[in-house]
Amino acid sequence: MEVALRRRLEGVANIAISQRRQTTEVEFTPGPHAFSPSAFRAALGEAGVNVLSFHIDACGVIEQTDRQRWLAAGKNRFLLVEGGTSPGPVGQAVCVSGRLNDDLVPHRLEIIDLELVTR
């Protein structure tokens, strides 16, 4: 699995695989890398693994278009959907933890936790 992930995903820093918890955690290096759920699924599919869900931890800036709020994190842009926490203020740097729904386009990130970044 690790070889397939490193080959298909750009900017991988670390990979942690837990057979017991049936999870794969990928950490990316800082930089202009775009996360692709389909590339992630394809890489794990090569190893016979089916991805059931994505949990994302990402830092970026809150943007707004019309009534929609987005997390812009490098090349990534996720539509924010309120879970237990509301999206932060527009223009604010934040770190978000949440569930990614990649069945819909644009991908929706349901916020579980949000932390304002102070500089």
DRENDO-1510 file (C-alpha; in Angstrom, 1 decimal, always signed):
<recs>
REC; n; res; u; v; w
REC; 1; MET; +0.0; +0.0; +0.0 .
REC; 2; GLU; +2.7; +2.4; +0.9 .
REC; 3; VAL; +4.5; +2.0; -2.4 .
REC; 4; ALA; +1.3; +2.6; -4.3 .
REC; 5; LEU; +0.5; +5.7; -2.3 .
REC; 6; ARG; +4.0; +7.2; -2.8 .
REC; 7; ARG; +3.9; +6.4; -6.5 .
REC; 8; ARG; +0.4; +7.9; -7.2 .
REC; 9; LEU; +0.3; +10.8; -4.7 .
REC; 10; GLU; +2.5; +13.9; -5.0 .
REC; 11; GLY; +4.2; +15.4; -2.0 .
REC; 12; VAL; +3.8; +12.5; +0.5 .
REC; 13; ALA; +5.9; +13.0; +3.6 .
REC; 14; ASN; +4.8; +10.2; +5.9 .
REC; 15; ILE; +2.5; +7.2; +5.7 .
REC; 16; ALA; +1.1; +5.3; +8.7 .
REC; 17; ILE; -0.9; +2.2; +8.2 .
REC; 18; SER; -2.9; +0.5; +11.0 .
REC; 19; GLN; -4.1; -3.0; +10.1 .
REC; 20; ARG; -5.9; -3.2; +13.5 .
REC; 21; ARG; -7.9; +0.0; +13.1 .
REC; 22; GLN; -8.0; -0.4; +9.3 .
REC; 23; THR; -6.8; +3.1; +8.6 .
REC; 24; THR; -4.2; +4.7; +6.5 .
REC; 25; GLU; -2.9; +8.1; +7.5 .
REC; 26; VAL; -1.0; +10.2; +4.9 .
REC; 27; GLU; +0.9; +13.4; +5.7 .
REC; 28; PHE; +1.9; +15.7; +2.9 .
REC; 29; THR; +4.9; +18.0; +2.7 .
REC; 30; PRO; +4.1; +21.7; +2.6 .
REC; 31; GLY; +3.9; +22.9; -0.9 .
REC; 32; PRO; +1.6; +23.2; -3.9 .
REC; 33; HIS; +0.3; +19.6; -3.8 .
REC; 34; ALA; -3.4; +18.9; -4.6 .
REC; 35; PHE; -5.1; +16.1; -2.7 .
REC; 36; SER; -7.0; +13.8; -5.1 .
REC; 37; PRO; -9.5; +11.4; -3.4 .
REC; 38; SER; -9.7; +9.4; -6.7 .
REC; 39; ALA; -5.9; +9.0; -6.9 .
REC; 40; PHE; -5.9; +7.9; -3.2 .
REC; 41; ARG; -8.7; +5.4; -3.9 .
REC; 42; ALA; -6.9; +4.1; -7.0 .
REC; 43; ALA; -3.6; +3.7; -5.2 .
REC; 44; LEU; -5.2; +1.7; -2.4 .
REC; 45; GLY; -7.3; -0.2; -4.9 .
REC; 46; GLU; -4.0; -1.5; -6.4 .
REC; 47; ALA; -3.4; -3.2; -3.0 .
REC; 48; GLY; -7.0; -4.6; -2.8 .
REC; 49; VAL; -8.1; -2.0; -0.3 .
REC; 50; ASN; -11.5; -0.3; -0.5 .
REC; 51; VAL; -11.6; +3.3; +1.0 .
REC; 52; LEU; -14.8; +3.8; +3.0 .
REC; 53; SER; -14.3; +7.4; +4.1 .
REC; 54; PHE; -11.9; +10.3; +4.3 .
REC; 55; HIS; -11.0; +12.3; +7.4 .
REC; 56; ILE; -9.1; +15.4; +6.5 .
REC; 57; ASP; -6.9; +17.7; +8.6 .
REC; 58; ALA; -6.0; +20.8; +6.7 .
REC; 59; CYS; -4.9; +24.4; +7.3 .
REC; 60; GLY; -5.8; +27.2; +5.0 .
REC; 61; VAL; -7.9; +30.3; +4.6 .
REC; 62; ILE; -11.7; +30.6; +4.6 .
REC; 63; GLU; -13.1; +32.1; +1.4 .
REC; 64; GLN; -16.7; +33.0; +0.5 .
REC; 65; THR; -18.6; +33.0; -2.8 .
REC; 66; ASP; -22.3; +33.9; -2.6 .
REC; 67; ARG; -23.4; +32.0; +0.5 .
REC; 68; GLN; -20.8; +29.2; +0.3 .
REC; 69; ARG; -17.7; +29.1; +2.4 .
REC; 70; TRP; -14.6; +27.3; +1.2 .
REC; 71; LEU; -11.3; +26.2; +2.7 .
REC; 72; ALA; -8.5; +27.1; +0.4 .
REC; 73; ALA; -5.5; +25.1; +1.3 .
REC; 74; GLY; -2.7; +25.3; -1.3 .
REC; 75; LYS; -4.1; +23.9; -4.5 .
REC; 76; ASN; -7.0; +22.4; -2.6 .
REC; 77; ARG; -10.4; +24.0; -2.3 .
REC; 78; PHE; -13.1; +22.3; -0.2 .
REC; 79; LEU; -16.7; +23.4; +0.2 .
REC; 80; LEU; -17.3; +23.7; +3.9 .
REC; 81; VAL; -20.4; +22.1; +5.4 .
REC; 82; GLU; -21.4; +22.7; +9.0 .
REC; 83; GLY; -21.1; +19.6; +11.1 .
REC; 84; GLY; -20.8; +20.3; +14.8 .
REC; 85; THR; -18.8; +23.5; +14.1 .
REC; 86; SER; -19.5; +26.4; +11.9 .
REC; 87; PRO; -17.0; +27.7; +9.3 .
REC; 88; GLY; -14.8; +30.4; +10.6 .
REC; 89; PRO; -14.8; +34.1; +9.5 .
REC; 90; VAL; -14.0; +34.9; +5.9 .
REC; 91; GLY; -10.3; +35.7; +5.3 .
REC; 92; GLN; -9.3; +33.9; +8.5 .
REC; 93; ALA; -6.5; +31.4; +8.6 .
REC; 94; VAL; -7.8; +28.2; +10.1 .
REC; 95; CYS; -7.0; +24.5; +10.7 .
REC; 96; VAL; -9.9; +22.3; +10.0 .
REC; 97; SER; -10.6; +18.7; +10.9 .
REC; 98; GLY; -13.5; +17.0; +9.2 .
REC; 99; ARG; -15.1; +14.3; +7.0 .
REC; 100; LEU; -14.7; +14.7; +3.2 .
REC; 101; ASN; -17.6; +13.7; +1.0 .
REC; 102; ASP; -16.0; +13.1; -2.4 .
REC; 103; ASP; -19.2; +11.6; -3.9 .
REC; 104; LEU; -20.3; +15.1; -4.8 .
REC; 105; VAL; -18.5; +17.8; -6.9 .
REC; 106; PRO; -17.3; +20.0; -5.5 .
REC; 107; HIS; -16.1; +17.9; -2.6 .
REC; 108; ARG; -17.7; +18.8; +0.7 .
REC; 109; LEU; -15.8; +19.0; +4.0 .
REC; 110; GLU; -18.0; +18.6; +7.0 .
REC; 111; ILE; -16.3; +20.4; +9.8 .
REC; 112; ILE; -15.8; +18.4; +13.0 .
REC; 113; ASP; -13.3; +20.8; +14.6 .
REC; 114; LEU; -12.0; +24.3; +13.6 .
REC; 115; GLU; -9.1; +26.2; +15.1 .
REC; 116; LEU; -8.3; +29.8; +14.3 .
REC; 117; VAL; -4.7; +30.4; +13.4 .
REC; 118; THR; -3.1; +33.4; +15.1 .
REC; 119; ARG; +0.1; +34.7; +13.6 .
</recs>
